Amino acid sequence: MSRTLLIACGALAHELVDVLKANQWSHIDVQCLPAEWHNTPDKIAPGVEQKIIQNKKDYDHMLVAYGDCGTGGHLDAVLQRHQVERLPGAHCYAFFTGQETFTALADEELGTFFLTDYLAWHFDRLILDALGIRKHPELRDMYFGNYTRMLYLAQTENQERLAQATAAAESINLPLEVHYTGLQPIQHALQGIRVVAE
């Protein structure tokens, strides 16, 4: 069986590994890049390209689990240059919900801040600390003043994660809503890529 490398954002690592195990896709290996790069998206395209170059001799196929993620098209340019496919969608929220559902949720309320299990778990570090809000609370309204709700895209019915999501919403003064996605949308996205079944 041919070998596939899945180069992924660290924020997707847990869910991707769960889907691979559940489907016994043992021919797919996962290597992750730091989730924190979403705060510095200029690192994503060169980081992915370095992974591709480092591993291309060891794998028959490669697949990337990123959206554009703020790279301004640079990631897609890298992938086109190396003829590597990525999961469909502009960002991980579309991976978690499926593109059609995400579009409906976004259109339902334009001022939506989307939260995932990973982001709920690491909200203090990735948002409050990285954006300086903990030290300078006045920044909260500068960053989040135009948002009207936080929508937690929950991959599991985990009470600890729900409590963390609730605390995250309270920390930036937004009402919390919960939408359970499960892992099926990610599984369907992977199944739509040719190399998964090889």
C-alpha positions as CSV (number, residue, x, y, z in Angstrom):
1,M,0.0,0.0,0.0
2,S,1.3,3.5,-0.8
3,R,2.2,5.8,2.0
4,T,0.6,9.3,2.5
5,L,1.8,12.1,4.7
6,L,-0.9,14.5,6.0
7,I,0.7,17.8,6.9
8,A,-1.7,19.5,9.3
9,C,-2.3,22.5,11.5
10,G,-1.7,21.5,15.1
11,A,-5.2,22.7,16.0
12,L,-6.5,19.7,14.0
13,A,-4.2,17.0,15.3
14,H,-6.4,15.3,17.8
15,E,-9.4,15.1,15.5
16,L,-7.4,13.9,12.5
17,V,-5.7,11.2,14.5
18,D,-9.2,10.0,15.8
19,V,-10.6,9.9,12.3
20,L,-7.6,7.9,10.9
21,K,-7.8,5.4,13.8
22,A,-11.6,5.0,13.5
23,N,-11.2,4.2,9.8
24,Q,-8.0,2.2,10.1
25,W,-6.3,4.4,7.6
26,S,-2.9,3.2,8.8
27,H,-1.2,4.2,5.5
28,I,-1.5,7.8,6.5
29,D,1.0,9.5,8.8
30,V,0.4,12.9,10.4
31,Q,2.9,15.7,11.0
32,C,1.7,18.9,12.5
33,L,2.9,22.5,12.4
34,P,2.3,24.9,15.4
35,A,-1.3,26.0,15.8
36,E,0.1,29.3,17.1
37,W,1.0,30.2,13.5
38,H,-2.5,31.4,13.0
39,N,-1.4,34.5,14.8
40,T,1.5,34.8,12.4
41,P,0.1,33.4,9.1
42,D,3.2,34.4,7.1
43,K,4.9,31.4,8.7
44,I,2.4,28.9,7.3
45,A,3.2,28.7,3.6
46,P,7.0,28.4,4.1
47,G,6.5,26.0,7.0
48,V,4.3,23.7,4.9
49,E,6.7,23.9,1.9
50,Q,9.6,22.9,4.2
51,K,7.7,19.9,5.4
52,I,6.9,18.9,1.8
53,I,10.6,19.2,0.7
54,Q,11.8,17.3,3.8
55,N,9.4,14.4,3.3
56,K,8.8,14.1,-0.5
57,K,11.3,11.2,-0.9
58,D,9.6,9.1,1.9
59,Y,6.0,9.3,0.7
60,D,4.0,8.4,-2.3
61,H,1.5,11.1,-1.7
62,M,1.1,14.2,0.5
63,L,-2.1,16.0,1.7
64,V,-2.4,19.3,3.6
65,A,-5.0,19.9,6.3
66,Y,-5.0,23.7,6.3
67,G,-7.3,26.3,4.8
68,D,-5.9,29.5,3.4
69,C,-5.7,30.5,7.0
70,G,-4.7,34.1,6.3
71,T,-1.9,33.4,4.0
72,G,-3.4,35.5,1.2
73,G,-3.1,32.7,-1.4
74,H,0.5,32.0,-0.6
75,L,-0.2,28.5,0.7
76,D,-2.2,27.5,-2.4
77,A,0.7,28.8,-4.5
78,V,3.1,26.5,-2.6
79,L,0.8,23.5,-3.0
80,Q,0.3,24.2,-6.7
81,R,4.1,24.4,-7.2
82,H,4.6,21.0,-5.5
83,Q,1.3,19.5,-6.9
84,V,0.0,18.8,-3.4
85,E,-3.7,18.8,-2.6
86,R,-5.3,20.3,0.6
87,L,-8.7,19.8,2.3
88,P,-11.4,21.9,0.7
89,G,-12.5,25.0,2.5
90,A,-11.0,28.4,3.5
91,H,-10.4,27.4,7.1
92,C,-10.7,24.7,9.7
93,Y,-14.2,25.8,10.7
94,A,-15.4,24.6,7.3
95,F,-13.6,21.2,7.9
96,F,-15.4,20.8,11.2
97,T,-18.9,21.6,10.0
98,G,-18.8,21.0,6.2
99,Q,-18.8,24.0,3.9
100,E,-22.6,24.2,3.4
101,T,-23.3,24.1,7.1
102,F,-20.5,26.7,7.9
103,T,-21.9,29.1,5.3
104,A,-25.4,28.8,6.8
105,L,-24.0,29.4,10.3
106,A,-22.0,32.4,9.2
107,D,-24.8,33.9,7.2
108,E,-27.2,33.4,10.2
109,E,-25.2,36.0,12.2
110,L,-22.3,37.8,10.6
111,G,-20.7,38.8,13.9
112,T,-19.9,35.3,14.9
113,F,-16.6,34.3,16.6
114,F,-16.1,30.6,15.9
115,L,-14.6,28.4,18.6
116,T,-13.3,24.8,18.3
117,D,-12.4,22.2,20.9
118,Y,-8.7,23.1,20.5
119,L,-9.3,26.8,20.8
120,A,-11.5,26.4,23.8
121,W,-8.8,24.3,25.5
122,H,-6.1,26.8,24.7
123,F,-8.1,30.1,24.6
124,D,-6.2,31.8,27.4
125,R,-2.8,31.2,25.8
126,L,-3.7,31.7,22.2
127,I,-6.1,34.6,22.6
128,L,-5.9,36.4,25.9
129,D,-2.1,36.1,26.3
130,A,-1.0,36.2,22.7
131,L,-3.2,39.2,21.8
132,G,-2.2,41.0,25.1
133,I,-5.8,41.1,26.4
134,R,-4.9,39.8,29.8
135,K,-2.4,42.5,30.5
136,H,-4.4,45.2,28.7
137,P,-8.1,44.5,29.1
138,E,-9.0,47.6,27.0
139,L,-7.8,45.6,24.0
140,R,-10.8,43.3,24.3
141,D,-13.2,45.7,22.7
142,M,-10.7,46.6,20.0
143,Y,-10.5,43.0,18.9
144,F,-14.0,41.7,19.7
145,G,-16.2,44.8,19.9
146,N,-17.9,44.0,16.6
147,Y,-18.7,40.4,17.4
148,T,-22.2,39.5,18.6
149,R,-21.8,35.8,19.6
150,M,-19.4,33.0,20.2
151,L,-20.4,29.8,18.4
152,Y,-18.7,26.7,19.8
153,L,-18.3,24.1,17.2
154,A,-18.0,21.1,19.5
155,Q,-16.4,18.0,18.1
156,T,-17.3,16.0,21.3
157,E,-19.9,16.3,24.1
158,N,-17.2,17.0,26.6
159,Q,-18.3,18.9,29.8
160,E,-14.7,20.1,30.5
161,R,-14.5,21.6,27.0
162,L,-17.9,23.1,27.4
163,A,-16.9,24.8,30.6
164,Q,-13.7,26.1,28.9
165,A,-15.9,27.4,26.0
166,T,-18.2,29.1,28.5
167,A,-15.2,30.8,30.2
168,A,-13.8,31.9,26.9
169,A,-17.1,33.5,25.9
170,E,-17.3,35.3,29.3
171,S,-13.7,36.5,29.0
172,I,-14.5,38.5,25.8
173,N,-18.1,39.3,26.9
174,L,-20.0,37.4,24.2
175,P,-23.0,35.1,24.6
176,L,-22.2,31.4,23.9
177,E,-24.0,29.1,21.5
178,V,-23.1,25.5,20.9
179,H,-23.3,23.5,17.6
180,Y,-22.2,19.9,17.8
181,T,-20.4,18.8,14.7
182,G,-18.9,15.4,15.6
183,L,-16.0,14.2,13.4
184,Q,-18.1,13.1,10.3
185,P,-17.4,16.3,8.3
186,I,-13.6,15.9,8.6
187,Q,-14.0,12.2,7.7
188,H,-16.1,13.1,4.6
189,A,-13.5,15.7,3.6
190,L,-10.7,13.1,3.8
191,Q,-12.8,10.5,2.0
192,G,-13.1,13.0,-0.9
193,I,-9.4,13.0,-1.4
194,R,-8.1,10.2,-3.7
195,V,-5.1,9.2,-1.6
196,V,-7.1,8.3,1.5
197,A,-8.5,5.1,-0.1
198,E,-5.2,4.0,-1.7
